[in-house]
Amino acid sequence: MEYDYVIVGAGSAGCVLAGRLSEDPDVSVALVEAGGRDDKFEIRVPAGFSKLFKTGDDWNFTTAKQAELSGRELYWPRGRVIGGSSSMNAMMWVRGCQRDYDQWGVPGWSYDDVLPYFTRAERRVGSNEGGVYGTSGPLYVSELRSPNVTTAAFLRACDELGLTRLSELNGRGNEGYSPTPVTQRRGRRWSAADAYLRPAMKRPNLHVITGAAVDRVVFDGRRAVGVEHGGVRIGARREVVLSAGTIGSPSLLMRSGVGAADELREAGVPVVRELPEVGKNLQDHLSSGVFVECLQPVTLTAAESLGNLLRYVVLRSGMLTTNVGEAVAFIRTSDDEPAPDIELIFAPVPFVDHGLSKPAGHGLTVGVVLLQPDSRGRVGLSGGDVVIDPAYLSVETDVRRLVAGLRMAKRVFTTAAMKPYAGGPMAPYWGPESDEELAQWVRERAETLYHPVGTCRMGTDDASVVDPELRVRGVAGLRVVDASIMPTLNRGHTHAPAVMIAEKAGDLIKGAG
């Protein structure tokens, strides 16, 4: 089996890239995915995403023990299915702000450089004040069809607290509050596979290979010439592209002999190219939150009733169309912050332990997300196993910002707007008050918001893993195209930039061809 391009990973970026490269009928493209088909009902129904966690459609990663999080090992879900994490995320389309991309300092990747790739991807359904969104792209970005009554109360609470209502969330600045734009079409999840891959699969030059976990990139000297899975080789005449994600792409590079030489030798991997930063620079959005009882039985606790199921199947409306995180607010915890450093996410349900725990009774959540962590971790190899160590809270400023964010979340529930709904603390939240107690709460219960980036950092310096055209330094015929190339996290969510990166990469690769 030999193709012009071999793409590893059919996630947010891989689906986009497969769709764009296969537009040229004169090239052949293979898209290789470890998981299977995306045909489960829980993928299609927006509210069902947490039911995919810890199933065969999930890589089900676990971090190393986190010293600053009470020694806990954290669960990291990542999609192992066509569509990748876009088939099991909360569908929040949140690009971030202008500063996020300008701060990368990489030629060709400033906000104004990448903005056309966001709008190229988008097909906005709903409000579009100022023409912020694209309207003719393949990826539907819509408003929630049936937002909860308590979500409207949260938005009024934000106004009461003096925050700014954003006419559109995805403009150049994002300080303020807004309902959440979602990647849905008529109340149904619209993944990267729906948008880019499924239409492209009609083309004879695109070959999708599922159930194939790639073991390594095959090199001829220092040129990538294919990949290998289970002893089967898939050749690449032009390029191999890794779109396996922030964990998969660096670990695959390392298993193929590209990384820190001493770490590779320790893992028994022959060195092809020494590139010490592979796997370093790991960043993630850490999330804490405030949970309170809801005084009225109006929350998503009742979402799985037969009536709601029938309403969804017949009308594509009702509670099952929710993405859970129905509204957001981006705030600065200090005047010294140049842009928002905390995101508040409102969920009209007690979203505990990734939605895997179902507390009894009705409750509400304001999640608190650290947007710009100073802490940096790593992805590495230990024998044949992948080690994920995000080193959460290893820099004290991260704790301070989260504590300040929790204080703001607590204020939300004291507003007149929330008074008809917000009751007392709801377990496991125990109502911490002092800075020390709030920091303890963070250490005891904080979890990932599912946004790891940075482990194949893009840059102009020799130490960076990929150059501004996403080519792996020091080897030929190999690129990385996914969120792992992001030098720093965006003040938003990572599905949108992953799609943007792949849209831009499509042009870069076509230009090189």
C-alpha positions in Angstrom: 0.0 0.0 0.0 1.5 3.3 -1.1 -0.1 6.8 -1.3 1.1 10.3 -1.9 0.2 11.4 1.6 -0.4 9.3 4.7 -2.2 11.1 7.6 -2.1 9.5 11.0 -5.2 10.2 13.1 -8.8 10.9 12.0 -9.5 13.5 14.6 -10.3 17.2 14.4 -7.2 18.0 12.4 -6.8 14.7 10.4 -10.4 14.9 9.0 -9.9 18.4 7.9 -6.6 17.6 6.2 -7.8 14.5 4.5 -10.8 16.5 3.1 -8.6 19.3 1.8 -5.7 17.2 0.4 -8.0 14.8 -1.4 -9.6 17.8 -3.3 -6.8 17.3 -5.8 -7.8 14.3 -7.9 -4.2 13.8 -8.9 -3.0 12.8 -5.4 -3.8 9.8 -3.3 -4.4 10.1 0.5 -4.6 7.5 3.2 -6.1 8.4 6.6 -5.1 5.9 9.2 -7.2 5.8 12.4 -6.7 3.6 15.5 -10.4 3.6 16.4 -13.5 2.6 14.6 -16.6 4.1 13.0 -18.5 7.0 14.5 -21.9 5.5 14.3 -23.0 5.3 18.0 -26.2 7.1 19.0 -24.3 8.7 21.9 -22.0 10.5 19.4 -24.9 12.0 17.5 -26.9 13.1 20.6 -25.1 16.2 22.0 -26.0 15.4 25.7 -24.6 11.9 25.4 -20.9 12.8 25.2 -19.9 11.7 28.7 -21.3 8.2 28.0 -18.5 7.7 25.6 -15.9 8.2 28.3 -14.0 5.1 29.3 -15.4 3.1 26.4 -13.7 1.6 23.3 -14.1 5.0 21.6 -11.8 6.6 24.2 -8.0 6.4 24.6 -8.8 6.5 28.4 -5.4 8.1 29.3 -4.3 8.6 32.9 -1.7 11.2 34.0 1.2 10.6 36.3 0.5 11.4 39.9 0.3 15.1 40.4 2.2 16.3 43.4 0.2 19.6 43.6 -3.1 17.9 43.2 -3.0 15.7 46.3 -1.0 13.1 44.5 -3.9 12.2 42.2 -3.7 10.6 38.8 -6.1 12.4 36.5 -8.3 10.8 33.8 -7.8 12.3 30.4 -10.4 11.2 27.8 -9.4 11.5 24.1 -11.4 10.3 21.1 -10.3 7.0 19.6 -12.9 7.0 16.8 -13.5 8.6 13.5 -13.7 12.3 14.3 -11.4 11.9 17.3 -12.2 14.2 20.2 -14.6 16.2 17.9 -16.9 13.1 18.2 -16.9 13.2 22.0 -16.3 16.8 23.1 -18.8 19.4 24.4 -19.1 21.0 21.0 -18.0 24.4 22.2 -16.7 26.6 19.3 -14.5 29.1 21.1 -11.5 30.4 19.1 -9.9 32.6 21.8 -8.8 36.2 21.2 -6.4 38.0 19.0 -3.7 38.1 21.6 -3.6 34.2 21.7 -2.2 34.0 18.2 -0.2 37.1 18.1 1.7 36.0 21.3 3.0 32.9 19.4 5.4 35.2 17.6 5.6 32.9 14.6 5.6 34.4 11.0 2.4 33.5 9.2 0.5 32.6 12.4 -0.6 35.9 13.8 -4.3 36.5 14.4 -4.8 38.3 11.1 -2.9 35.5 9.3 -5.1 32.7 10.7 -8.4 34.5 10.8 -9.3 33.5 7.2 -8.8 29.9 8.1 -11.3 30.1 10.9 -13.9 31.7 8.7 -13.2 29.3 5.8 -14.1 26.4 8.2 -17.3 28.0 9.6 -20.9 27.8 8.5 -22.6 30.0 11.0 -26.3 29.4 11.6 -27.8 32.2 13.8 -26.5 35.6 14.8 -23.4 36.9 13.1 -23.1 40.5 14.1 -20.2 42.3 12.3 -19.7 39.2 10.1 -17.5 37.6 12.7 -18.1 34.1 11.4 -17.8 32.5 8.1 -21.1 31.4 6.5 -20.2 29.0 3.7 -17.7 26.5 5.3 -18.3 22.9 6.0 -18.5 23.1 9.9 -21.8 24.2 11.3 -21.6 26.6 14.2 -25.0 27.2 15.7 -26.8 28.4 18.8 -28.3 26.0 21.3 -31.8 25.0 20.3 -33.2 24.5 23.8 -31.1 26.3 26.4 -32.1 25.8 30.0 -34.0 28.4 31.9 -31.2 28.7 34.4 -28.7 29.5 31.7 -30.7 32.7 31.0 -30.4 33.5 34.7 -26.6 33.0 34.6 -26.4 35.5 31.7 -28.4 38.0 33.7 -26.2 37.3 36.7 -23.1 38.2 34.6 -24.7 41.5 33.7 -25.6 42.1 37.3 -21.9 41.7 38.2 -20.8 44.3 35.7 -19.5 42.0 33.0 -19.9 42.9 29.3 -22.3 41.1 27.1 -20.5 40.0 23.9 -22.5 40.4 20.7 -20.4 37.6 19.3 -18.1 35.5 21.3 -15.5 34.8 18.6 -14.3 38.3 17.8 -10.9 39.8 18.3 -11.6 40.2 22.0 -13.5 37.8 24.3 -13.6 39.5 27.7 -17.3 39.3 28.7 -20.1 36.7 28.6 -22.1 34.9 26.0 -24.2 31.9 25.3 -22.0 29.1 23.9 -21.7 28.6 20.1 -21.8 24.9 19.4 -20.8 22.7 16.5 -24.3 21.3 15.9 -26.6 21.0 12.9 -30.3 21.0 13.7 -29.7 19.8 17.2 -27.2 17.1 16.3 -23.4 17.0 16.8 -21.5 18.1 13.8 -18.0 16.7 14.1 -15.0 17.3 11.9 -15.8 13.9 10.4 -19.3 15.1 9.5 -18.0 18.4 8.1 -14.9 17.3 6.2 -14.4 13.6 6.0 -17.8 12.1 5.1 -18.2 14.2 2.0 -14.6 13.4 0.9 -15.1 9.7 1.3 -16.9 9.6 -2.0 -13.6 10.4 -3.7 -11.7 7.5 -5.1 -8.3 9.0 -4.1 -9.1 9.0 -0.4 -8.7 5.8 1.6 -9.7 5.6 5.2 -8.2 2.8 7.2 -9.7 2.1 10.7 -8.7 -0.1 13.6 -5.0 0.6 12.7 -2.9 1.9 15.6 0.3 3.1 14.1 3.4 1.8 15.8 6.0 4.0 14.1 7.0 6.2 11.3 9.3 4.4 8.8 12.4 6.3 7.7 14.8 5.9 4.9 17.8 7.6 6.4 16.2 10.9 7.6 13.3 10.9 5.2 9.9 9.6 6.3 8.7 7.1 3.7 5.6 5.7 5.5 4.2 4.3 8.7 3.8 0.8 10.2 1.0 -0.7 12.2 0.9 -4.3 13.3 3.7 -5.2 10.9 1.8 -3.7 7.9 3.6 -0.9 6.1 1.8 2.0 4.4 4.1 3.9 2.2 4.1 7.7 1.6 5.6 9.0 -1.7 5.4 12.6 -0.7 4.8 13.1 3.0 3.7 11.5 6.3 1.5 13.8 8.4 1.0 13.2 12.1 -2.4 14.4 13.3 -2.5 12.1 16.3 -3.0 14.8 18.9 -1.0 16.3 21.7 -0.3 12.9 23.2 -0.2 10.7 20.1 2.0 12.8 17.9 5.0 13.3 20.2 4.8 9.7 21.5 4.8 8.5 17.9 7.8 10.7 17.0 9.6 9.3 20.0 8.8 5.7 19.1 10.1 6.4 15.7 13.5 7.7 16.9 12.8 11.5 17.0 13.2 13.1 20.4 15.7 13.5 23.2 18.5 11.1 22.5 19.0 9.9 26.1 15.3 9.3 26.6 15.1 7.3 23.4 18.1 5.2 24.2 16.6 4.5 27.7 13.4 3.4 26.0 15.4 1.2 23.6 14.6 3.2 20.5 17.4 3.8 17.9 17.9 7.6 17.4 17.0 8.9 14.0 17.1 12.6 14.8 17.8 14.2 18.2 15.1 16.7 18.9 15.0 17.3 22.7 11.8 19.3 22.9 9.6 16.6 21.5 7.0 15.9 24.2 8.0 19.0 26.3 6.0 22.2 26.7 2.8 20.4 27.7 0.0 22.7 28.7 -3.6 22.1 29.6 -6.6 24.0 30.9 -7.2 22.9 34.5 -10.7 23.3 35.8 -12.3 23.6 39.2 -15.8 24.7 40.0 -18.6 25.6 42.4 -21.6 23.3 42.7 -24.9 24.3 44.4 -28.3 22.7 44.8 -31.0 24.0 42.4 -34.2 25.1 44.2 -36.4 24.2 41.2 -36.6 20.9 39.3 -35.6 22.4 36.0 -32.1 21.2 35.4 -30.6 18.6 33.1 -30.9 15.9 35.8 -34.1 14.9 34.0 -32.6 15.0 30.5 -32.7 11.2 30.0 -36.4 10.8 30.5 -38.5 9.0 27.8 -40.2 12.3 27.0 -37.0 14.1 26.3 -35.8 11.2 24.2 -38.9 11.3 22.1 -38.7 15.1 21.8 -35.1 14.7 20.5 -35.9 12.0 18.0 -39.0 13.6 16.6 -38.2 17.3 16.9 -34.4 17.5 17.5 -35.1 19.8 20.4 -35.2 19.6 24.2 -32.7 18.8 26.9 -30.8 16.2 24.9 -29.6 18.9 22.5 -27.6 20.5 25.3 -23.8 20.6 25.2 -23.9 20.9 29.1 -21.6 24.0 29.1 -24.4 26.3 27.9 -22.9 29.7 28.6 -19.4 31.2 29.3 -17.8 34.3 30.7 -14.2 35.3 30.2 -12.8 37.4 33.0 -9.5 39.0 34.2 -8.8 38.3 37.9 -6.5 41.3 38.1 -5.9 44.5 36.2 -2.4 43.3 35.6 -3.7 40.6 33.3 -3.5 41.7 29.6 -6.5 39.6 28.6 -8.8 37.1 30.3 -7.0 34.6 32.5 -10.2 32.7 33.8 -13.2 31.3 32.0 -16.4 30.6 33.8 -18.6 27.9 32.2 -22.2 27.5 33.3 -23.8 24.1 33.3 -27.4 23.6 34.4 -26.5 20.3 36.1 -23.9 19.2 38.7 -21.1 18.2 36.3 -19.0 16.0 38.6 -16.2 13.7 37.7 -16.5 14.3 33.9 -20.2 13.6 34.1 -19.5 10.0 35.2 -20.9 10.6 38.6 -24.6 11.3 38.9 -25.4 13.2 42.1 -28.9 12.8 43.4 -31.1 15.8 42.9 -31.0 19.0 40.9 -27.9 21.1 40.9 -26.0 23.8 39.1 -22.3 24.3 38.2 -20.1 27.2 37.5 -16.8 25.8 36.2 -13.6 27.8 36.7 -10.9 27.3 34.0 -7.3 28.5 34.1 -6.8 29.8 30.6 -3.1 30.7 30.6 -1.2 28.3 32.9 2.4 29.1 33.8 3.0 25.4 34.6 4.6 23.2 31.9 4.6 19.4 31.7 5.7 16.7 29.3 4.7 13.6 27.4 7.4 10.9 27.5 8.1 7.2 27.1 8.7 4.6 29.9 9.5 1.4 28.2 6.6 0.9 25.7 4.2 3.1 27.7 3.3 6.7 27.3 3.8 8.9 30.4 1.7 12.1 30.7 2.8 14.6 33.3 1.1 18.0 33.0 2.8 19.2 36.2 -0.4 21.0 37.2 0.0 23.9 39.6 3.8 23.5 39.7 3.9 27.4 39.4 2.1 29.1 42.3 0.6 31.8 40.1 -1.7 29.1 38.7 -3.2 28.4 42.1 -3.8 32.1 42.8 -5.7 32.7 39.6 -7.9 29.6 40.1 -8.7 30.8 43.7 -9.7 34.2 42.3 -11.8 32.6 39.7 -13.6 30.5 42.3 -14.4 33.6 44.2 -16.1 35.1 41.1 -18.0 31.8 40.6 -19.3 32.0 44.2 -20.5 35.6 43.5 -22.5 34.4 40.5 -24.7 32.3 42.8 -25.3 35.3 45.2 -26.9 37.5 42.5 -30.6 38.4 42.4 -30.8 36.7 39.0 -29.7 33.4 40.4 -31.7 33.7 43.7 -34.7 31.7 42.5 -32.5 28.8 41.6 -29.3 28.7 43.7 -29.4 26.9 47.0 -26.6 25.7 49.3 -23.4 23.8 48.5 -23.9 20.5 46.7 -21.6 17.5 47.4 -18.8 17.0 46.7 -18.4 20.7 47.0 -18.2 21.7 50.6 -18.4 25.4 50.5 -14.7 26.5 51.1 -14.4 30.2 52.0 -10.8 31.3 52.7 -8.0 31.4 50.1 -6.4 28.4 51.8 -9.7 26.4 51.7 -10.3 27.3 48.1 -6.8 26.2 47.2 -7.4 22.9 49.1 -10.6 22.4 47.0 -8.6 22.9 43.8 -6.0 20.4 44.9 -8.6 17.8 46.0 -11.0 18.0 43.0 -9.6 19.9 40.0 -9.8 18.1 36.6 -8.7 18.6 33.0 -11.0 20.6 30.7 -9.6 18.4 27.9 -7.4 20.9 26.1 -3.8 19.6 26.1 -1.4 21.4 23.6 2.2 22.2 23.0 4.2 19.0 22.8 5.4 19.5 19.3 6.0 23.2 19.6 6.1 25.3 16.5 8.7 28.1 16.2 11.4 29.8 14.3 14.2 28.7 16.7 16.3 25.6 16.2 14.9 24.0 19.4 11.3 24.0 18.2 9.9 20.7 17.0 8.3 22.0 13.9 9.0 25.1 11.7 6.3 27.6 10.7 5.3 25.3 7.8 4.8 22.5 10.4 7.8 20.4 9.1 9.6 18.4 11.7 13.1 19.8 12.0 16.0 17.8 10.8 14.0 15.2 8.8 12.3 15.3 5.4 8.8 14.3 4.4 7.3 14.6 7.9 4.9 17.2 9.4 2.8 17.5 12.5 -0.7 19.0 12.1 -2.7 19.2 15.3 -3.0 21.1 18.5 0.4 19.8 19.7 2.1 22.5 17.5 0.6 25.4 19.5 3.3 27.2 21.4 0.9 28.4 24.0 -2.8 27.7 24.9 -5.5 29.9 23.5 -8.0 31.7 25.8 -10.8 29.5 24.5 -11.2 25.9 23.6 -8.9 23.9 21.3 -11.2 22.3 18.8 -11.4 25.6 16.8 -7.7 26.2 16.5 -7.1 22.5 15.7 -9.4 22.9 12.7 -7.8 26.2 11.8 -4.3 24.6 11.9 -5.3 21.9 9.6 -7.0 24.3 7.2 -3.8 26.3 7.0 -1.7 23.1 6.7 -3.7 22.0 3.7 -2.6 25.2 1.9 1.0 24.8 3.1 1.2 21.2 1.9 -0.5 21.9 -1.5 2.0 24.7 -2.0 4.9 22.4 -1.3 3.6 19.7 -3.6 
